[in-house]
Amino acid sequence: MEEYMNLLVTFFLIAVVGFISIVILEAYRRRNNHLHVEVPAIFEDPNSLKQVPCPHVVDPAEKYMSLIIPAFNEEHRLPGALEETMNYLQQRASKDSSFSYEVVIIDDGSADGTKRVAFEFVRKYTVDKVRVILLGRNHGKGEAIRKGMLHSRGELILMLDADGATKVTDLEKLENQIQVIAKKQVQHGKSSPSDPSFRISDIPVAAFGSRAHLEEKALATRKWYRNFLMKGFHLVVLLAAGPGVRDTQCGFKMFTRAAARRLFSNVRLKRWCFDVELVFLCKWFGIPISEISVNWSEIPGSKVNLMSIPNMLWELVLMSAGYRTGMWRISGST
């Protein structure tokens, strides 16, 4: 019996050492993932077929707001969400001449008609208002959003999902909160919000849309095993990124240009858990995060399922290993 127990302990230790080795090797392999040099961003005007100069988040802002929409096989859900978004933006611009905007759609290697749908909106609204980045092959939602953020022109930059699950009008909640925090930050410094040189794009602030207020109802309607898995995932998120944000996975988040520059120059996770990495990086840089309740409804066709949970947990383990060992170095982009 004693020999049997010793054998079990030996196998267990070998398994643990093997797992840790795999984690360390994979984290090391991804240490330069934030560079993402393999796909240059190109904007093309479908009306003139000419390439449009590609901006970068380090350049001065040219628009007040950028909306970043990642899309993977969204031929059917994207048109409705884009129509609602463009109607809102046009109405707001007609009432406020200082409000300028752009929508950047990132086609993450779709195999359906997503590219066609996206370019139809470019033709309809012009390449100054709607732009499309083609990633060629599927990289993941995190990489698609990262690419859009890095090549946007807005003082404020909003990421939102292609399914329209969150009402686009709720961006005003995030925008107003960012304005409040940014002005407080300036008042604590030497300048004043009334100073002509004040630009909100220069103050690093983040605002996260949240569905936490819907959690009680969701718990009552979801299957017990889904609740168990989600609670387990939230616990791991807490251990990996720390407390402070109840809903890390809502796809409705807004950043000032200064915040986006720092965060998306460092993000390494390409798929679902990049949201958690954003929380970690915000805390690292001392970027204030506000969590704002938003109107959200579940839209059929979600690409997140139970099989996504193990992949998300794996990414969280890699993130913890990468940052805690110092293999994932954080550049202090300003």
N, C-alpha and C positions, 0 to 999 in steps of 0.2 A: 504494500500500500504506500509506504514511504517513497519507494522508487518511482511509483506511478505519479505521486504528487510532485516529486522533483522534476520528473519529465514534463509535467504540465507547466510548472513554473518556468522551466527552460524554454519551452515552446512559446510561452506568453512573452518572455523577455525578448526572444528573437523577433517575435511579431512586432512588439513595441519599437524596438531598435530599427527594424525594417521600415515601419511606417514613418518614423521620425526622419530616417534617411531619405525616403521618397519625398516627404514634405520639403526638407531642406534643399534637395536637388531641384525640385520643381520651382520653389521660390527663387532660387538662384537663377534658374533659366529665364524667369520672368522679370529679372531685376531691371532690364532696360525696356520693358513693355511700354513705358510712358513715352518713349521716343516715337514709335509708330511711324516710321519713315517710308513704309512700303507703298502707300497709296497717296500720291499727291492730290490735293484738293483742286478741282477745276470746275468753274462755273461756265456753262455754255448758254448763250441766248438762242432758244429754238427758232426765233423769228429771223435773226440774221445769221445764225450758225457760227457766230463769232465767240471766241472765248472772252470772258469777263475777268478783269483783274481780281485776284483772290486776296481778300483782306486777311489780317491776322489779329488775334485778340491783343497783341502787344501794340498795335497801331491805335491812334486816337479814334474814339467812337464817331461814326457818321450818322447813326440813327439813334432815336431815343430808346427803342425797344426791339429786340430780336426774339423771335419764337423759334425754338429748335424742336423739330418733330422727327424722331427716328421711325423708319418704316421698313418692316420686313414682311413681304407677302400681305400687304394691306390694300389690295386692289378694291375690295368691297367696303371696308370701313373708312378708308381715308377720304373719299369724296365728301361725305356728309360732315365729317369733322372739319375739313378744310373750308367748306362753304360757311359753316357757322363761325369759324375763326375769322375768315376774311370779311364777312358781313360786320362782325363786331369791330374789327380794326378800321374798316372804312367809315363806319358810322362815327367812331370816336375821332378819327382824323378830320371828318367834315365839321365837327363841333369845336375842335381844337387845332388850330393851324400849326402849333408848335409840336404836335404829336406826329412823329415819323416812325416808321416800322419796317420790318422785313420778316418774312417767314422762310426758314431754311429747312428743307426736307432732305433727310439723309436716307437714301435707298441702300439698305444693308444687304445687298446681294439678293434681292427678291427674284423669285422664279415665275411670278405671275405678272399682271399688268400694272404693278405699282409705279414703275418708271413712266409708263404712258400717262397714267392719271396725274402724276406730279407735273410732268411737262405741259399737260393741258392747262394747269393752273398758272404756269409760268407764261404761257401764251396769252392767257386771259388777263392777267394782272401785271405783266411785264417783269423782266428779270431784275428790276430794281426793287420790286416788292416781294417776289417769290423766287427763291433759288433752290437748285437741286444739286446735291453732292452724291455721286455714284461711287460706292465702295467696291464694286466689282464682284466681290464674294462676301459671304456672311461672316462678319467679325464679331457680332454681338451688340446688344443694345448700348452697353457702356461705351464701346468704341465709336458707335454711330453718334451718340450724343457728344462725346469728346470732340469728334471731328467737327461737328456743327458749332460747338462752343468756341473752338479755336479759330474758326473762320467766319465769325459773326461780326456785325458792325454796331451792335447796340450798347448804350450805356447800361441798360438793364437787359438781362438775358434770361429768358424763361424756357425751361424744358417741359414738354408736355407730350402725352401719348397720342398715337395716331388714331385711337379708337374714340376719342372725344368723351372718355369716361368722366372727366372733370370739366365743368362748365368753364369756358374760356373767360367769361366775365369775372370769375373768381381771381383772375390775375391781379385785379385792382386791390384785393385784400392783401396780397403779398407785396405789391408795389407800395401801398400806403405804409405798411409796417417797415419796409426797407427805408422809406423816406424818413420815418420817425427816428429809427435807430441811427441812420447816417447823420441826421442833423444833431443828434445828441453827441455822436462821436466828434463832430466838428466843433461843437460848443465846448467840449472838454479840451480841445486844442487851442490854437491861437486864432483861427479864423472864425468867421460867422457864416451861417447858412445864407445870409443876405449878401455876402461878399460876391461880386461878379465872377470871381475866379473859382467859386465853388461849383464842383460838378459831382453829382452823385456817383458817377462811374469811377471816381478816384477813391471811394471809401469802401473797403472790403466788408460786405454784409451778405448774408444768405437768408432766404425765407423758404421754408418747406411747407407745402400743402400737406394736410394730415387727414386721415380717415379714422383716427383714434376714437372720435366721438360716435362712430358707427359700430365699434367693436362689440358692444354688449348685444346688439341685435344680431350681428354676424355669428357670435358664439352660440346663440340660441337656434340658428338655422343651419349651421354647418354640421357635418358628420363629426362624431367624437374623435375619430382618428385624425381628421384634418385640424381640429382644435389642438390636439396633442402635439402634432408636428409643428404647428405655427407657434405654440407656446415654447416648444423646445428651440425653435429657430430664434425667437425673440431673446431667449436666455443667452444663446451663443452670441447674438449681436451685442447684447449688453456686456458680455465678457470681452468681445473683440474691440468695440468702439467706445464703450463706457455709457453711462446714463445721460439723459437729457433730451432724447428724441424718441417719442413713443412710436411713430410710424416712419421708419426709414425708407420704406419701399414705395410710397406714393410717387407716381411719375410726374408730379406737378411741383417743380422747384424753380425758384428765381434767385439769380445772383447779380450783384453789381459786376461791372467789367473787371474791376480790380480783384474781386474774389474769384471770378472765373479764370482769370489769368494764372493765379497761384494754384488753384485746385486742379484744373484740367491739364496743367503742364506736368502734373505729378501722378495722376490716376493711372493705375496699372491694370486693374481688373476690367476685362472687356465685356463681361456679361452681367448677370442679374445683381451681383453684390457690389457693383461699383457705387451704389447709393450709400452703403455702409462705409466704404472707403472715403467717400466725400465727408461723412460725419467725422471720421477719424482725422482727416486732413484739416477740416475746419477747426477742430480742437487744437491741432498741432500749431496752426498759424494764428490762433486766437481770433478767428473770424466769428462774430456773433451769429447765432442761428435762432430764428424765430419759427415756431411751429404754429401754423394757422389752419383752422378747420375749413375744409372746402366741401362743396357739394359734389358727391361722387356717386355714380351708379355703375353697376357691373354690366359690361357690354359683351354679348356672346362672341366667342372666337378668341378668347384669351390664350396666349401661348405659355402661360405659367400653369403647371400642373404638379401633382404630387411627386413626379420624378424629378422636378426641378429642385426640390428641397436638398437631396444629397449633393447636387452640384453646387448649390449655394453654400452649404456647410463646408464643402471642400475649398471653395474660394475664400471663405472666412478664415479657415485654418492657414491657408497660404498667406493671406494678408497679415495675420498675426505674426507668423514666422518671418516674413519678409521685413516688416518694420521693426520687430523686437530684436532681430539679430543684426540690424543695420545694413542688410543686403539691399533693401529698398531705400535708397537715399532720397531725401526730399530737397528739391532745389527751391531756393527762396526767391521765386519770380516776383518782381515788383511791378 
